[in-house]
Amino acid sequence: MSTIETRLAELGVTLPDAPAPAANYVPFVQTGDTVYVSGQISMTADGLILGKLGADMDTEAGAAAARTCAIGLLAQVKKACGGDLDRLVRVVKLTGFVNSTGDFTEQPKVINGASDFLVEALGDAGRHARSAVSAAALPLGVAVEIEGIFQIK
């Protein structure tokens, strides 16, 4: 088990198998030491996390949904690293999309669920640049979708 996976286990997190893409795209692309991971939607082993922030979901629930996206991102990075997550050098950038009403303004607090988790799991290697934006709707009605850029060795 990698050092990172040991830390994840301490946090009570087991990475799922990296989900296959749902359409005509690849889950990640590697160029040099950079891995670009396609958007991961809010999902647990029990199913999709659906909802619209500002309507039927609060910020805290949105942050929990964003955390699941970060777990999905790490699962994809693990696959990109041939199963050795210790090849992960750092998280470079996240772009988070929040399914939210027009008057909802706490998108950054929602995406903090992913950012805080990555720093907790990876330490300084989890600190990253980030965008958090509103979306009128997301695929399948999910609450959050996050894509990421990672540096590996």
N, CA, C and O of each residue as an XYZ file, in Angstrom:
612
protein
N       0.854     -1.188      0.000
C       0.000      0.000      0.000
C       0.891      1.239      0.000
O       1.870      1.302      0.743
N       0.556      2.217     -0.825
C       1.352      3.435     -0.926
C       1.214      4.272      0.336
O       0.280      4.091      1.118
N       2.146      5.183      0.524
C       2.093      6.103      1.662
C       0.809      6.914      1.617
O       0.170      7.128      2.647
N       0.430      7.366      0.434
C      -0.796      8.151      0.287
C      -2.009      7.300      0.628
O      -2.920      7.768      1.313
N      -2.034      6.066      0.164
C      -3.185      5.204      0.475
C      -3.241      4.862      1.958
O      -4.325      4.673      2.509
N      -2.092      4.782      2.605
C      -2.077      4.571      4.060
C      -2.723      5.768      4.747
O      -3.525      5.601      5.666
N      -2.375      6.977      4.304
C      -2.976      8.184      4.864
C      -4.474      8.214      4.587
O      -5.254      8.587      5.464
N      -4.886      7.830      3.387
C      -6.314      7.778      3.077
C      -7.038      6.801      3.994
O      -8.136      7.089      4.469
N      -6.422      5.644      4.244
C      -7.026      4.650      5.141
C      -7.200      5.230      6.544
O      -8.208      4.978      7.204
N      -6.208      6.013      6.999
C      -6.318      6.674      8.306
C      -7.507      7.627      8.332
O      -8.114      7.846      9.380
N      -7.831      8.186      7.183
C      -8.978      9.090      7.069
C     -10.284      8.341      6.810
O     -11.343      8.954      6.684
N     -10.200      7.005      6.733
C     -11.389      6.194      6.488
C     -11.804      6.155      5.031
O     -12.964      5.884      4.723
N     -10.865      6.425      4.124
C     -11.177      6.484      2.697
C     -10.475      5.351      1.965
O      -9.264      5.172      2.086
N     -11.248      4.595      1.209
C     -10.713      3.605      0.280
C     -11.053      4.088     -1.116
O     -12.215      4.354     -1.425
N     -10.038      4.201     -1.955
C     -10.306      4.671     -3.315
C     -11.112      3.635     -4.086
O     -10.791      2.447     -4.054
N     -12.155      4.080     -4.777
C     -12.903      3.160     -5.631
C     -12.096      2.870     -6.892
O     -11.091      3.531     -7.154
N     -12.528      1.896     -7.663
C     -11.956      1.727     -8.992
C     -12.278      2.983     -9.789
O     -13.364      3.549     -9.660
N     -11.339      3.408    -10.605
C     -11.566      4.599    -11.425
C     -12.730      4.337    -12.369
O     -12.700      3.375    -13.136
N     -13.758      5.186    -12.323
C     -14.904      4.950    -13.200
C     -14.553      5.155    -14.670
O     -13.723      5.995    -15.017
N     -15.191      4.380    -15.511
C     -15.021      4.516    -16.959
C     -15.770      5.756    -17.426
O     -16.743      6.160    -16.790
N     -15.339      6.362    -18.520
C     -16.052      7.531    -19.037
C     -17.462      7.153    -19.485
O     -17.725      6.026    -19.902
N     -18.358      8.134    -19.383
C     -19.761      7.899    -19.727
C     -20.084      8.262    -21.176
O     -21.214      8.073    -21.626
N     -19.101      8.779    -21.900
C     -19.339      9.192    -23.289
C     -18.029      9.065    -24.066
O     -17.133      8.327    -23.656
N     -17.919      9.773    -25.173
C     -16.770      9.662    -26.064
C     -15.627     10.585    -25.626
O     -15.339     11.589    -26.277
N     -14.990     10.227    -24.520
C     -13.814     10.938    -24.020
C     -13.021      9.961    -23.175
O     -13.500      8.871    -22.863
N     -11.810     10.346    -22.804
C     -10.985      9.493    -21.956
C     -10.984     10.070    -20.540
O     -11.149     11.277    -20.366
N     -10.800      9.220    -19.529
C     -10.863      9.702    -18.147
C      -9.681     10.587    -17.754
O      -9.793     11.417    -16.851
N      -8.556     10.408    -18.430
C      -7.404     11.269    -18.171
C      -6.478     11.233    -19.377
O      -6.508     10.304    -20.185
N      -5.656     12.272    -19.473
C      -4.629     12.354    -20.496
C      -3.338     12.736    -19.786
O      -3.308     13.663    -18.977
N      -2.274     12.009    -20.102
C      -0.967     12.338    -19.547
C      -0.089     12.892    -20.651
O      -0.006     12.323    -21.740
N       0.560     13.998    -20.364
C       1.560     14.552    -21.255
C       2.746     14.956    -20.376
O       2.628     15.831    -19.518
N       3.875     14.312    -20.602
C       5.031     14.531    -19.743
C       4.706     14.108    -18.318
O       4.233     12.997    -18.079
N       4.967     15.008    -17.378
C       4.686     14.682    -15.977
C       3.366     15.274    -15.494
O       3.127     15.380    -14.291
N       2.511     15.658    -16.440
C       1.227     16.259    -16.106
C       0.084     15.329    -16.509
O       0.061     14.788    -17.614
N      -0.863     15.158    -15.583
C      -2.059     14.355    -15.838
C      -3.272     15.272    -15.726
O      -3.485     15.933    -14.709
N      -4.062     15.295    -16.800
C      -5.305     16.058    -16.849
C      -6.445     15.069    -16.650
O      -6.649     14.173    -17.470
N      -7.186     15.233    -15.560
C      -8.271     14.300    -15.263
C      -9.603     14.944    -15.630
O      -9.907     16.062    -15.214
N     -10.387     14.217    -16.413
C     -11.721     14.673    -16.791
C     -12.583     14.867    -15.550
O     -12.289     14.331    -14.481
N     -13.640     15.636    -15.708
C     -14.537     15.925    -14.596
C     -15.066     14.666    -13.925
O     -15.551     13.742    -14.578
N     -14.959     14.660    -12.610
C     -15.499     13.570    -11.798
C     -16.751     14.106    -11.109
O     -16.717     15.169    -10.489
N     -17.840     13.377    -11.216
C     -19.107     13.831    -10.657
C     -19.283     13.337     -9.232
O     -18.646     12.373     -8.806
N     -20.161     14.017     -8.503
C     -20.419     13.653     -7.106
C     -21.142     12.312     -7.066
O     -22.282     12.170     -7.509
N     -20.418     11.330     -6.511
C     -20.929      9.958     -6.520
C     -20.250      9.180     -5.396
O     -19.065      9.365     -5.120
N     -21.014      8.317     -4.765
C     -20.481      7.385     -3.775
C     -20.790      5.969     -4.252
O     -21.384      5.779     -5.313
N     -20.387      4.991     -3.470
C     -20.698      3.603     -3.808
C     -22.214      3.376     -3.819
O     -22.700      2.437     -4.450
N     -22.951      4.235     -3.121
C     -24.410      4.110     -3.064
C     -25.119      4.791     -4.225
O     -26.328      4.629     -4.394
N     -24.383      5.546     -5.022
C     -25.004      6.185     -6.175
C     -24.649      7.649     -6.291
O     -23.790      8.162     -5.574
N     -25.329      8.309     -7.208
C     -25.082      9.716     -7.501
C     -25.568     10.603     -6.365
O     -26.560     10.297     -5.703
N     -24.855     11.711     -6.147
C     -25.312     12.733     -5.205
C     -25.937     13.828     -6.051
O     -25.243     14.594     -6.719
N     -27.246     13.884     -6.010
C     -28.018     14.804     -6.831
C     -28.444     16.015     -6.020
O     -28.577     15.938     -4.799
N     -28.657     17.131     -6.700
C     -29.198     18.294     -6.016
C     -28.735     19.591     -6.614
O     -27.786     19.640     -7.397
N     -29.430     20.649     -6.228
C     -29.104     22.002     -6.681
C     -28.877     22.847     -5.435
O     -29.763     23.012     -4.597
N     -27.651     23.382     -5.340
C     -27.307     24.238     -4.214
C     -28.133     25.510     -4.279
O     -28.277     26.125     -5.336
N     -28.669     25.891     -3.134
C     -29.525     27.067     -3.074
C     -30.993     26.725     -3.245
O     -31.853     27.589     -3.075
N     -31.292     25.474     -3.579
C     -32.691     25.040     -3.733
C     -32.955     23.890     -2.774
O     -33.618     24.069     -1.752
N     -32.438     22.706     -3.100
C     -32.728     21.522     -2.279
C     -31.486     20.944     -1.604
O     -31.524     19.823     -1.097
N     -30.397     21.692     -1.592
C     -29.157     21.211     -0.977
C     -28.446     22.401     -0.347
O     -28.382     23.478     -0.938
N     -27.901     22.198      0.877
C     -27.175     23.288      1.527
C     -25.677     23.186      1.262
O     -25.198     22.196      0.708
N     -24.957     24.206      1.659
C     -23.524     24.301      1.392
C     -22.756     23.131      1.987
O     -21.861     22.587      1.341
N     -23.091     22.743      3.197
C     -22.396     21.625      3.849
C     -22.568     20.326      3.059
O     -21.606     19.580      2.876
N     -23.770     20.057      2.600
C     -24.008     18.854      1.786
C     -23.274     18.965      0.452
O     -22.777     17.965     -0.065
N     -23.202     20.170     -0.105
C     -22.462     20.378     -1.348
C     -20.979     20.118     -1.155
O     -20.335     19.525     -2.021
N     -20.427     20.559     -0.021
C     -19.009     20.321      0.267
C     -18.733     18.826      0.398
O     -17.692     18.343     -0.048
N     -19.655     18.102      1.003
C     -19.502     16.639      1.111
C     -19.527     16.005     -0.281
O     -18.789     15.057     -0.548
N     -20.371     16.526     -1.159
C     -20.421     16.022     -2.540
C     -19.109     16.320     -3.263
O     -18.610     15.483     -4.015
N     -18.547     17.513     -3.036
C     -17.273     17.878     -3.662
C     -16.155     16.958     -3.179
O     -15.252     16.625     -3.946
N     -16.209     16.554     -1.935
C     -15.202     15.627     -1.397
C     -15.221     14.316     -2.183
O     -14.169     13.742     -2.463
N     -16.412     13.846     -2.535
C     -16.487     12.598     -3.312
C     -15.862     12.767     -4.689
O     -15.283     11.829     -5.237
N     -15.983     13.973     -5.246
C     -15.333     14.240     -6.535
C     -13.821     14.147     -6.400
O     -13.155     13.598     -7.278
N     -13.270     14.678     -5.309
C     -11.824     14.619     -5.074
C     -11.353     13.182     -4.937
O     -10.271     12.832     -5.409
N     -12.155     12.353     -4.299
C     -11.810     10.929     -4.176
C     -11.783     10.294     -5.560
O     -10.890      9.502     -5.863
N     -12.755     10.637     -6.400
C     -12.768     10.136     -7.776
C     -11.561     10.608     -8.575
O     -11.004      9.854     -9.373
N     -11.159     11.858     -8.360
C      -9.964     12.376     -9.036
C      -8.733     11.560     -8.648
O      -7.938     11.185     -9.510
N      -8.574     11.284     -7.350
C      -7.421     10.495     -6.903
C      -7.463      9.080     -7.465
O      -6.417      8.505     -7.766
N      -8.646      8.518     -7.610
C      -8.767      7.178     -8.207
C      -8.261      7.198     -9.655
O      -7.583      6.268    -10.094
N      -8.592      8.251    -10.382
C      -8.112      8.368    -11.768
C      -6.597      8.567    -11.804
O      -5.919      7.991    -12.654
N      -6.060      9.384    -10.884
C      -4.615      9.607    -10.838
C      -3.896      8.299    -10.521
O      -2.848      8.003    -11.093
N      -4.466      7.525     -9.609
C      -3.861      6.223     -9.282
C      -3.778      5.349    -10.533
O      -2.762      4.697    -10.775
N      -4.838      5.339    -11.317
C      -4.838      4.562    -12.557
C      -3.783      5.104    -13.520
O      -3.066      4.332    -14.156
N      -3.688      6.431    -13.627
C      -2.697      7.043    -14.509
C      -1.275      6.702    -14.072
O      -0.359      6.649    -14.893
N      -1.100      6.473    -12.769
C       0.221      6.152    -12.204
C       0.476      4.648    -12.172
O       1.395      4.195    -11.489
N      -0.313      3.879    -12.889
C      -0.127      2.435    -12.921
C      -0.355      1.774    -11.579
O       0.228      0.728    -11.295
N      -1.190      2.368    -10.756
C      -1.525      1.796     -9.460
C      -0.652      2.281     -8.315
O      -0.921      1.946     -7.162
N       0.385      3.061     -8.598
C       1.301      3.545     -7.561
C       1.039      5.021     -7.283
O       1.629      5.895     -7.918
N       0.157      5.291     -6.336
C      -0.233      6.664     -6.037
C       0.925      7.483     -5.461
O       0.863      8.712     -5.447
N       1.978      6.814     -4.987
C       3.138      7.558     -4.494
C       3.887      8.277     -5.614
O       4.806      9.049     -5.342
N       3.508      8.035     -6.865
C       4.076      8.793     -7.990
C       3.473     10.196     -8.082
O       3.982     11.041     -8.818
N       2.396     10.446     -7.341
C       1.771     11.769     -7.343
C       2.697     12.769     -6.655
O       3.086     12.576     -5.503
N       3.042     13.826     -7.361
C       3.909     14.872     -6.814
C       3.073     15.957     -6.154
O       3.340     16.365     -5.024
N       2.043     16.424     -6.887
C       1.203     17.484     -6.328
C      -0.074     17.659     -7.148
O      -0.158     17.255     -8.308
N      -1.049     18.267     -6.510
C      -2.248     18.727     -7.197
C      -1.901     20.116     -7.732
O      -1.456     20.978     -6.974
N      -2.102     20.335     -9.021
C      -1.758     21.621     -9.631
C      -2.962     22.547     -9.639
O      -2.865     23.690     -9.191
N      -4.117     22.064    -10.151
C      -5.291     22.924    -10.278
C      -6.563     22.103    -10.295
O      -6.611     21.014    -10.868
N      -7.589     22.640     -9.660
C      -8.943     22.081     -9.727
C      -9.863     23.127    -10.340
O      -9.719     24.325    -10.098
N     -10.808     22.649    -11.134
C     -11.906     23.491    -11.592
C     -13.186     22.810    -11.140
O     -13.495     21.695    -11.562
N     -13.926     23.495    -10.277
C     -15.144     22.927     -9.711
C     -16.384     23.602    -10.256
O     -16.460     24.827    -10.346
N     -17.355     22.775    -10.617
C     -18.637     23.251    -11.134
C     -19.718     22.866    -10.124
O     -19.825     21.707     -9.724
N     -20.508     23.845     -9.725
C     -21.533     23.636     -8.702
C     -22.903     23.857     -9.330
O     -23.190     24.939     -9.843
N     -23.742     22.839     -9.289
C     -25.117     22.933     -9.764
C     -25.853     23.834     -8.772
O     -26.171     23.404     -7.663
N     -26.123     25.069     -9.163
C     -26.671     26.009     -8.185
C     -27.650     26.995     -8.810
O     -27.653     27.237    -10.017
N     -28.473     27.546     -7.939
C     -29.441     28.549     -8.365
C     -28.707     29.840     -8.707
O     -27.549     30.022     -8.328
N     -29.373     30.724     -9.414
C     -28.768     31.978     -9.829
C     -28.360     32.888     -8.687
O     -27.462     33.716     -8.844
N     -29.010     32.744     -7.532
C     -28.676     33.625     -6.407
C     -27.760     32.955     -5.373
O     -27.448     33.557     -4.345
N     -27.332     31.729     -5.634
C     -26.413     31.034     -4.719
C     -24.998     31.563     -4.968
O     -24.545     31.611     -6.111
N     -24.306     31.956     -3.905
C     -22.982     32.568     -4.067
C     -21.879     31.854     -3.282
O     -20.782     32.394     -3.143
N     -22.145     30.671     -2.776
C     -21.149     29.991     -1.940
C     -20.435     28.853     -2.666
O     -20.034     27.868     -2.046
N     -20.278     28.993     -3.993
C     -19.557     27.968     -4.757
C     -18.166     27.690     -4.177
O     -17.780     26.524     -4.087
N     -17.390     28.721     -3.775
C     -16.076     28.424     -3.191
C     -16.157     27.560     -1.933
O     -15.314     26.687     -1.728
N     -17.155     27.795     -1.098
C     -17.311     26.983      0.118
C     -17.663     25.544     -0.230
O     -17.249     24.617      0.466
N     -18.418     25.352     -1.294
C     -18.740     23.991     -1.737
C     -17.464     23.287     -2.198
O     -17.184     22.169     -1.765
N     -16.697     23.924     -3.061
C     -15.489     23.297     -3.598
C     -14.419     23.134     -2.524
O     -13.503     22.326     -2.683
N     -14.524     23.893     -1.429
C     -13.631     23.657     -0.284
C     -13.701     22.214      0.196
O     -12.729     21.707      0.757
N     -14.819     21.550     -0.009
C     -14.923     20.141      0.389
C     -13.868     19.288     -0.296
O     -13.331     18.359      0.308
N     -13.570     19.595     -1.549
C     -12.516     18.880     -2.285
C     -11.140     19.388     -1.880
O     -10.236     18.599     -1.606
N     -10.986     20.705     -1.844
C      -9.683     21.294     -1.524
C      -9.214     20.893     -0.132
O      -8.064     20.492      0.049
N     -10.102     21.002      0.846
C      -9.734     20.645      2.225
C      -9.355     19.173      2.324
O      -8.393     18.821      3.008
N     -10.106     18.317      1.645
C      -9.801     16.885      1.670
C      -8.421     16.605      1.072
O      -7.650     15.830      1.639
N      -8.104     17.222     -0.058
C      -6.825     16.955     -0.709
C      -5.654     17.420      0.145
O      -4.614     16.761      0.172
N      -5.802     18.536      0.840
C      -4.734     18.994      1.737
C      -4.632     18.060      2.943
O      -3.530     17.743      3.391
N      -5.767     17.625      3.464
C      -5.754     16.686      4.591
C      -5.082     15.374      4.201
O      -4.331     14.802      4.990
N      -5.346     14.904      3.005
C      -4.803     13.617      2.556
C      -3.360     13.708      2.079
O      -2.582     12.773      2.271
N      -2.995     14.840      1.451
C      -1.693     14.944      0.782
C      -0.751     15.962      1.401
O       0.397     16.073      0.971
N      -1.205     16.703      2.394
C      -0.372     17.757      2.964
C      -0.143     18.857      1.945
O      -1.034     19.172      1.156
N       1.056     19.447      1.959
C       1.348     20.556      1.042
C       1.208     20.165     -0.426
O       0.923     21.022     -1.262
N       1.401     18.899     -0.752
C       1.242     18.444     -2.138
C      -0.209     18.562     -2.604
O      -0.483     18.527     -3.803
N      -1.127     18.699     -1.664
C      -2.532     18.852     -2.009
C      -2.965     20.286     -2.249
O      -4.085     20.522     -2.701
N      -2.095     21.255     -1.954
C      -2.437     22.672     -2.173
C      -2.386     22.975     -3.670
O      -1.481     22.524     -4.372
N      -3.354     23.732     -4.144
C      -3.514     23.890     -5.583
C      -4.152     25.226     -5.938
O      -4.749     25.893     -5.093
N      -4.013     25.601     -7.200
C      -4.782     26.704     -7.771
C      -6.200     26.176     -8.005
O      -6.407     24.966     -8.096
N      -7.177     27.089     -8.102
C      -8.550     26.589     -8.185
C      -9.506     27.626     -8.742
O      -9.310     28.832     -8.594
N     -10.546     27.119     -9.388
C     -11.706     27.923     -9.779
C     -12.944     27.213     -9.254
O     -12.994     25.984     -9.203
N     -13.941     27.998     -8.867
C     -15.217     27.452     -8.402
C     -16.320     28.257     -9.074
O     -16.477     29.449     -8.811
N     -17.080     27.603     -9.938
C     -18.067     28.327    -10.729
C     -19.455     27.688    -10.612
O     -19.599     26.500    -10.323
N     -20.445     28.508    -10.845
C     -21.827     28.052    -10.843
C     -22.180     27.457    -12.200
O     -21.686     27.896    -13.238
N     -23.040     26.456    -12.166
C     -23.594     25.880    -13.393
C     -25.101     25.778    -13.208
O     -25.575     25.389    -12.141
N     -25.842     26.119    -14.228
C     -27.300     26.038    -14.152
C     -27.768     24.597    -14.026
O     -28.827     24.333    -13.457
N     -26.981     23.662    -14.555
C     -27.283     22.233    -14.473
C     -25.989     21.479    -14.728
O     -25.079     21.988    -15.382
N     -25.916     20.265    -14.206
C     -24.778     19.380    -14.436
C     -25.288     18.030    -14.914
O     -26.464     17.717    -14.729
N     -24.426     17.224    -15.526
C     -24.867     15.925    -16.054
C     -25.602     15.083    -15.002
O     -25.178     14.988    -13.851
N     -26.681     14.495    -15.421
C     -27.482     13.584    -14.600
C     -28.088     14.242    -13.369
O     -28.663     13.556    -12.523
N     -27.967     15.560    -13.256
C     -28.508     16.271    -12.103
C     -27.605     16.237    -10.877
O     -28.054     16.541     -9.771
N     -26.330     15.867    -11.058
C     -25.421     15.804     -9.912
C     -25.199     17.195     -9.338
O     -25.391     18.204    -10.017
N     -24.791     17.230     -8.073
C     -24.588     18.489     -7.370
C     -23.279     19.166     -7.757
O     -23.217     20.392     -7.847
N     -22.226     18.367     -7.988
C     -20.888     18.922     -8.205
C     -20.148     18.081     -9.244
O     -20.333     16.867     -9.322
N     -19.312     18.743    -10.035
C     -18.372     18.071    -10.923
C     -17.049     18.820    -10.821
O     -17.022     20.051    -10.848
N     -15.943     18.071    -10.703
C     -14.631     18.706    -10.565
C     -13.645     18.012    -11.500
O     -13.584     16.784    -11.557
N     -12.870     18.822    -12.237
C     -11.773     18.311    -13.042
C     -10.472     18.760    -12.410
O     -10.446     19.732    -11.654
N      -9.377     18.047    -12.720
C      -8.127     18.401    -12.075
C      -6.906     18.203    -12.934
O      -6.913     17.437    -13.897
N      -5.858     18.911    -12.565
C      -4.547     18.780    -13.190
C      -3.570     18.387    -12.090
O      -3.548     18.996    -11.020
N      -2.758     17.359    -12.364
C      -1.856     16.796    -11.364
C      -0.466     16.620    -11.958
O      -0.318     16.362    -13.152
N       0.546     16.760    -11.118
C       1.917     16.473    -11.515
C       2.311     15.122    -10.917
O       2.084     14.861     -9.736
N       2.904     14.272    -11.753
C       3.354     12.964    -11.288
C       4.829     12.775    -11.647
O       5.388     13.543    -12.430
N       5.453     11.748    -11.068
C       6.839     11.434    -11.416
C       6.912     10.068    -12.038
O       7.996      9.613    -12.404
